Amino acid sequence: MLALGKSRRYGYCIETELARLDHEEIELIQKYHMLSAVDLEQAMQSRIVPEHPGWEDLIHWEAIEDRRKALKELLCNTSVIHS
């Protein structure tokens, strides 16, 4: 029973972090009117978007995407272990 409680707490923490990442990504989408880090990178290469602060935001956006992927895998693995 204790393990199941821990699993739920971890799941809740992961879901909270995913929601925070979603919020940060929405801010970037609104700022640049782009849907992904790839779009932002292409816009900078085409000189549609200035490199500063574009590169810093691109690095941050890629980190958001990487962290989201890792957290979703962790959440999936946690669910499988305790099901």
URCOR-V612682 format. One line per field, one symbol per residue. phi: phi as a letter, one per 30 degrees, with the letter a starting at -180 (. if undefined). psi: psi as a letter, one per 30 degrees, with the letter a starting at -180 (. if undefined). burial: I if it has 16 or more other C-alpha atoms within 10 Angstrom, else O. A space follows every 50 residues. Layout:
phi=???
psi=???
burial=???
This chain:
phi=.ddddddddddddddddddddeddddddeddchbcaddddddddddidcd dcceddddeddddddddddddddddddddddcc
psi=eeeeeeeeeeeeeeeeeeeeeeeeeeeeeeefhlfleeeeeeeeeggekk fkgeeeeeeeeeeeeeeeeeeeeeeeeeeeeg.
burial=OOOOOOIOOIIOOIIOOIOOIOOOIOOIIOOOOOOIIOOIIOIIOOOOIO OOOIOOIIOIIOOIIOOIOOIOOOIOOOOOOOO
